[in-house]
Amino acid sequence: MRVTNAHIVLGCALIVALAALLTFVPAPVYLLWLVALLASELGPHLVIVSIVLLILAARGLRSRTHLRLNGAAALLAVFGLVAAAAQTATILGSSVARGENISLLDCLLFNRPSTAGIVKFKGKQYARRDSGALYLDIYQPSVTGPHPGVLVIHGGSWRGGHRSDFEQYDYWLAGLGYTVFDLDYRLVKSGVHFPSPEKDIELAVDWIAQHAGELGVDTRRLAFLGRSAGAQLAMVAAYKTALAGDGKARCVVALYGPTDLAWDYDNPILPDIIDSRDVLSAYLGGTPTQVPDLYSQASACALVSDATPPTILIHGGRDQIVSDRNVGRLVPHLQEHRVAFDYLHMPWANHGFDWHFSGLSSQISRKRIERFLKGRL
């Protein structure tokens, strides 16, 4: 069979329609979840591509060639257009309701933060373990300090990820006047389980304190920021030291992080595209029945006290990795102890929505984070 332009247009329309569909329907497998993650933050781009495909299909229909192929392509393109436009309109409408201005152009052009004047120190060793050295990257503002600091903890299900995975956000934070420390920690493998990663974070904080003068950072104004698994570590490290009367964090920024790990084990999201029980068992060294104390120690819900630092929780309603119900598990504990908190819930957003720095969801969350940090540091 000879491949014609009509076949190509139909194939592209099918891909766009599937991607648009996955912004509304849960992905059945991990690979399709990755497609959903991309599509959920590329709504404006899908609108444009759908329009182009619809025009090409319409031309084919007018020329009366490959009517079935072009007709099917047109229908798929219309579906992709409507679905992507609806997603984009929902986000824009939400931003208007919140009184926040976001830019479609920034999203379309993948605009990045300015790096002008920001100094990056890559690979500073902050500790050494039996498994090897641990490093962090430092992003310093251009103006003289001392500056408040932000300790960034990456995600990756505690078994993957790397410091500066979200480097554009580090530059953005440094551009706001914060000294940023983006660190590695020991990942889960044979013989390495919780609380090892948490202990690494404590060492990183101690290292920052020891070098505060030369780095121009005010350790009395230090925020912990984490994503996913990193959010769990950020909350636990901050809450635990506050509970012990030696609080290290002035505030916490937690993006789509688990807060009650035993509950997460018992209530996996279906379809369970990452085998979350296996992930949690590897991280904690067993099931909740086998190591209940570790599950408690690794859960922010069990560590809230009157001294818990203010926390902003950011989560998407379509998260297929960490349920947004985790926020509902934590909030009553924060309220009971009268801990200041903020909650940004984006019903359309998936786990890891901020992969696109200038995406519409990212723009909304960055405005909220900026406001939170400014008020707390």
PLY file of the C-alpha trace (Angstrom):
ply
format ascii 1.0
element vertex 377
property float x
property float y
property float z
element edge 376
property int vertex1
property int vertex2
end_header
0.00 0.00 0.00
1.31 3.39 -1.01
1.45 5.89 1.84
-0.24 9.12 0.79
-0.57 12.53 2.38
-4.04 11.48 3.51
-2.53 8.57 5.46
-0.03 10.90 7.13
-2.71 13.43 8.06
-4.91 10.65 9.46
-2.03 9.25 11.52
-1.20 12.67 12.95
-4.87 13.35 13.69
-5.14 10.02 15.49
-2.15 10.87 17.68
-3.52 14.32 18.51
-6.96 12.91 19.32
-5.45 10.25 21.59
-3.31 12.82 23.36
-6.32 15.10 23.85
-8.42 12.18 25.10
-5.81 11.34 27.74
-6.20 14.79 29.29
-9.67 13.64 30.42
-9.42 9.84 30.66
-6.96 8.06 33.03
-4.04 6.48 31.21
-4.10 2.67 31.53
-0.30 2.23 31.39
2.76 4.29 32.27
3.77 5.02 28.68
0.38 6.51 27.89
0.53 8.45 31.16
3.66 10.15 29.83
1.65 11.12 26.75
-1.11 12.44 29.02
1.40 14.46 31.03
2.75 16.10 27.89
-0.69 16.73 26.42
-2.15 18.19 29.62
0.34 21.06 29.51
0.39 21.51 25.74
-3.27 22.36 25.21
-2.60 25.55 23.20
-0.17 23.66 20.99
-2.70 20.87 20.39
-5.29 23.46 19.41
-2.98 24.84 16.72
-1.96 21.40 15.44
-5.61 20.30 15.33
-6.55 23.36 13.27
-3.73 22.67 10.80
-4.78 19.02 10.45
-8.41 20.01 10.00
-7.44 22.39 7.19
-5.38 19.68 5.48
-8.20 17.15 5.80
-10.72 19.69 4.48
-8.54 20.31 1.43
-8.48 16.59 0.76
-12.25 16.41 1.04
-12.70 19.31 -1.37
-10.45 17.61 -3.90
-12.53 14.43 -3.41
-9.46 12.25 -2.93
-9.26 9.58 -0.25
-12.63 10.65 1.12
-12.73 8.08 3.91
-9.22 8.83 5.11
-9.69 12.59 5.03
-13.14 12.34 6.57
-11.80 10.28 9.48
-8.88 12.69 9.87
-11.27 15.65 9.95
-13.40 14.04 12.66
-10.35 13.21 14.77
-8.95 16.71 14.31
-12.26 18.24 15.40
-12.24 16.05 18.51
-8.67 17.03 19.32
-9.49 20.69 18.75
-12.56 20.66 20.99
-10.87 18.68 23.77
-7.68 20.76 23.79
-9.62 24.02 23.56
-11.83 22.95 26.47
-8.77 22.11 28.58
-7.12 25.43 27.75
-10.32 27.39 28.42
-10.69 25.68 31.80
-7.20 26.72 32.85
-7.58 30.27 31.57
-10.96 30.59 33.28
-9.48 29.38 36.54
-6.65 31.90 36.34
-9.13 34.72 35.72
-11.22 33.60 38.68
-8.10 33.66 40.86
-7.19 37.11 39.58
-3.90 35.88 38.15
-2.63 36.87 34.72
-0.99 34.09 32.74
0.48 34.23 29.25
-0.53 32.00 26.36
2.42 33.31 24.39
4.91 32.26 27.07
3.37 28.80 27.02
3.47 28.51 23.24
7.07 29.73 22.98
8.39 27.68 25.91
9.86 30.84 27.40
12.58 30.29 30.00
13.59 32.32 33.03
16.46 34.77 32.73
19.84 33.51 33.91
21.48 36.93 33.73
23.69 37.63 36.70
22.89 34.34 38.44
25.93 32.29 39.40
25.63 28.51 39.42
28.07 26.40 41.41
27.71 22.84 40.19
28.48 19.71 42.17
29.46 20.93 45.63
30.05 17.93 47.88
28.08 18.21 51.10
28.55 14.70 52.51
30.09 11.31 51.89
28.37 8.01 52.52
29.47 4.41 52.05
27.78 4.53 48.64
29.79 7.58 47.61
29.79 11.37 47.73
26.60 13.45 47.78
26.42 16.74 45.92
24.30 19.82 45.58
24.11 22.62 43.04
23.95 26.24 44.19
22.24 29.11 42.37
23.16 32.53 43.75
21.39 35.82 42.99
23.36 38.57 41.34
23.00 41.05 44.22
24.96 40.87 47.45
23.45 38.84 50.30
22.70 37.53 52.76
19.69 36.06 51.00
16.93 33.75 52.17
17.48 30.21 50.92
15.43 27.49 49.25
16.46 23.85 49.61
15.13 21.90 46.60
14.55 18.14 46.86
13.89 16.25 43.63
11.29 13.56 43.03
11.49 10.20 41.30
9.71 7.66 43.55
12.78 7.72 45.83
14.59 5.49 43.32
15.30 7.93 40.49
15.74 11.59 39.73
18.72 13.90 40.03
19.56 17.28 41.46
18.63 20.20 39.21
16.07 18.11 37.33
13.98 21.30 37.28
16.86 23.70 36.71
14.69 26.40 35.17
12.84 26.73 38.47
16.13 27.06 40.32
17.11 29.97 38.08
13.65 31.46 38.53
13.92 31.28 42.33
17.42 32.77 42.25
16.05 35.54 40.07
13.55 36.31 42.83
16.41 36.81 45.26
16.76 33.37 46.88
19.94 31.34 47.15
18.91 27.91 45.87
20.42 24.59 46.94
19.33 21.67 44.74
20.60 18.40 46.17
21.06 14.73 45.51
20.29 12.16 48.19
20.72 8.41 48.45
18.23 6.58 46.28
16.45 3.41 47.26
18.30 0.22 46.49
19.48 -2.86 48.38
20.38 -1.77 51.90
19.20 1.84 51.41
15.74 2.65 52.70
14.02 5.37 54.67
15.20 7.19 56.77
18.50 7.29 54.84
17.35 9.99 52.35
15.99 12.10 55.20
19.33 11.89 57.03
21.04 13.14 53.87
18.81 16.21 53.87
19.77 16.91 57.47
23.42 16.76 56.47
22.79 19.15 53.59
21.16 21.65 55.95
24.13 21.36 58.34
26.54 21.93 55.43
24.62 25.04 54.37
24.76 26.37 57.92
28.53 25.78 58.09
29.07 27.69 54.83
26.38 30.32 55.26
28.82 33.22 55.50
30.72 32.49 52.31
27.51 31.61 50.45
25.70 34.74 51.56
22.62 32.88 52.82
20.55 33.59 55.92
19.81 30.14 57.36
17.15 31.61 59.63
15.13 32.12 56.45
15.30 28.73 54.75
12.44 27.09 52.85
12.22 23.42 51.89
10.74 22.78 48.44
10.05 19.29 47.11
8.22 17.56 44.29
6.49 14.20 44.63
8.88 11.97 46.63
10.90 15.12 47.31
7.79 16.79 48.76
7.41 13.89 51.18
11.02 14.32 52.26
10.67 18.10 52.52
7.65 17.85 54.79
9.07 15.07 56.95
12.47 16.74 57.39
10.88 20.10 58.23
8.12 18.76 60.47
10.35 16.34 62.34
12.99 18.92 63.28
10.23 21.33 64.32
8.67 18.62 66.47
12.05 18.08 68.14
12.32 21.80 68.91
15.10 22.43 66.39
13.20 23.61 63.34
15.38 23.98 60.23
12.76 25.28 57.79
10.88 28.57 57.99
8.30 27.19 55.55
7.62 24.28 53.18
6.53 24.11 49.53
5.12 20.66 48.74
4.13 19.85 45.16
2.04 16.71 44.63
3.61 14.84 47.55
2.31 11.88 49.60
1.45 12.72 53.21
0.18 9.43 54.68
2.18 6.52 53.30
0.26 3.70 54.99
-2.96 5.11 53.56
-1.32 5.40 50.14
-0.27 1.76 50.37
-3.83 0.68 51.18
-5.43 2.97 48.60
-3.45 2.85 45.35
-4.76 4.87 42.43
-6.35 2.63 39.80
-5.04 1.89 37.29
-1.85 1.65 39.33
0.60 2.58 36.59
3.76 2.54 38.76
2.90 -0.35 41.15
2.82 2.04 44.09
2.81 -0.72 46.70
6.09 -2.03 45.35
7.50 1.53 45.35
6.47 2.13 48.96
7.67 -1.29 50.14
11.07 -0.66 48.57
11.29 2.80 50.13
10.27 1.75 53.64
11.79 -1.75 53.59
8.48 -3.55 53.96
4.71 -3.23 54.09
2.75 -1.20 56.67
2.12 -4.43 58.56
5.80 -5.31 58.62
7.25 -1.86 59.46
4.39 0.29 60.80
6.70 2.62 62.73
8.65 3.55 59.61
5.46 4.31 57.71
4.44 6.63 60.54
7.85 8.30 60.71
7.74 8.88 56.95
4.27 10.45 56.97
3.76 14.17 57.44
0.31 13.47 58.92
1.94 11.84 61.94
4.45 14.63 62.52
2.33 17.78 62.68
2.71 19.85 65.84
2.13 23.41 67.02
5.68 24.17 65.80
5.14 22.85 62.25
6.25 25.51 59.72
3.74 27.10 57.34
3.16 24.91 54.30
1.81 25.40 50.81
0.36 22.28 49.21
0.00 22.14 45.42
-1.75 19.24 43.73
-3.54 18.32 40.52
-6.94 16.68 40.41
-5.90 14.29 37.62
-2.76 13.08 39.37
-2.30 9.38 38.58
0.81 8.87 40.73
-0.03 10.51 44.08
-3.70 11.02 44.86
-4.78 14.56 45.68
-6.65 13.01 48.61
-3.28 13.10 50.37
-3.92 16.79 50.95
-7.23 15.94 52.58
-5.37 13.55 54.89
-2.97 16.29 56.04
-5.15 19.40 56.27
-7.16 18.33 59.37
-3.88 17.85 61.29
-2.66 21.28 60.23
-5.97 22.82 61.26
-5.98 21.02 64.60
-2.59 22.52 65.45
-3.43 25.88 63.87
-0.57 25.63 61.41
-0.72 28.23 58.65
-1.15 26.59 55.25
-2.18 27.36 51.69
-3.65 24.92 49.20
-3.61 25.27 45.43
-5.73 22.61 43.78
-5.82 22.46 39.99
-8.54 19.98 38.95
-7.16 19.56 35.41
-3.49 19.04 36.32
-1.56 15.78 36.31
1.40 14.65 38.38
4.51 16.53 37.34
2.52 19.27 35.58
5.38 21.71 36.11
7.68 19.91 33.65
6.78 22.78 31.29
8.20 25.84 33.03
6.01 28.25 31.05
2.99 25.95 30.89
-0.29 27.45 32.03
-0.46 25.29 35.18
3.13 26.09 36.00
2.50 29.80 35.62
-0.39 29.59 38.09
1.60 27.57 40.62
4.68 29.80 40.32
2.63 32.89 41.12
1.26 31.16 44.21
4.70 29.95 45.30
6.22 33.39 44.78
3.52 34.99 46.92
3.88 32.34 49.63
7.67 32.60 49.88
7.57 36.38 49.88
5.20 36.34 52.84
7.16 33.71 54.80
10.82 34.48 54.13
0 1
1 2
2 3
3 4
4 5
5 6
6 7
7 8
8 9
9 10
10 11
11 12
12 13
13 14
14 15
15 16
16 17
17 18
18 19
19 20
20 21
21 22
22 23
23 24
24 25
25 26
26 27
27 28
28 29
29 30
30 31
31 32
32 33
33 34
34 35
35 36
36 37
37 38
38 39
39 40
40 41
41 42
42 43
43 44
44 45
45 46
46 47
47 48
48 49
49 50
50 51
51 52
52 53
53 54
54 55
55 56
56 57
57 58
58 59
59 60
60 61
61 62
62 63
63 64
64 65
65 66
66 67
67 68
68 69
69 70
70 71
71 72
72 73
73 74
74 75
75 76
76 77
77 78
78 79
79 80
80 81
81 82
82 83
83 84
84 85
85 86
86 87
87 88
88 89
89 90
90 91
91 92
92 93
93 94
94 95
95 96
96 97
97 98
98 99
99 100
100 101
101 102
102 103
103 104
104 105
105 106
106 107
107 108
108 109
109 110
110 111
111 112
112 113
113 114
114 115
115 116
116 117
117 118
118 119
119 120
120 121
121 122
122 123
123 124
124 125
125 126
126 127
127 128
128 129
129 130
130 131
131 132
132 133
133 134
134 135
135 136
136 137
137 138
138 139
139 140
140 141
141 142
142 143
143 144
144 145
145 146
146 147
147 148
148 149
149 150
150 151
151 152
152 153
153 154
154 155
155 156
156 157
157 158
158 159
159 160
160 161
161 162
162 163
163 164
164 165
165 166
166 167
167 168
168 169
169 170
170 171
171 172
172 173
173 174
174 175
175 176
176 177
177 178
178 179
179 180
180 181
181 182
182 183
183 184
184 185
185 186
186 187
187 188
188 189
189 190
190 191
191 192
192 193
193 194
194 195
195 196
196 197
197 198
198 199
199 200
200 201
201 202
202 203
203 204
204 205
205 206
206 207
207 208
208 209
209 210
210 211
211 212
212 213
213 214
214 215
215 216
216 217
217 218
218 219
219 220
220 221
221 222
222 223
223 224
224 225
225 226
226 227
227 228
228 229
229 230
230 231
231 232
232 233
233 234
234 235
235 236
236 237
237 238
238 239
239 240
240 241
241 242
242 243
243 244
244 245
245 246
246 247
247 248
248 249
249 250
250 251
251 252
252 253
253 254
254 255
255 256
256 257
257 258
258 259
259 260
260 261
261 262
262 263
263 264
264 265
265 266
266 267
267 268
268 269
269 270
270 271
271 272
272 273
273 274
274 275
275 276
276 277
277 278
278 279
279 280
280 281
281 282
282 283
283 284
284 285
285 286
286 287
287 288
288 289
289 290
290 291
291 292
292 293
293 294
294 295
295 296
296 297
297 298
298 299
299 300
300 301
301 302
302 303
303 304
304 305
305 306
306 307
307 308
308 309
309 310
310 311
311 312
312 313
313 314
314 315
315 316
316 317
317 318
318 319
319 320
320 321
321 322
322 323
323 324
324 325
325 326
326 327
327 328
328 329
329 330
330 331
331 332
332 333
333 334
334 335
335 336
336 337
337 338
338 339
339 340
340 341
341 342
342 343
343 344
344 345
345 346
346 347
347 348
348 349
349 350
350 351
351 352
352 353
353 354
354 355
355 356
356 357
357 358
358 359
359 360
360 361
361 362
362 363
363 364
364 365
365 366
366 367
367 368
368 369
369 370
370 371
371 372
372 373
373 374
374 375
375 376
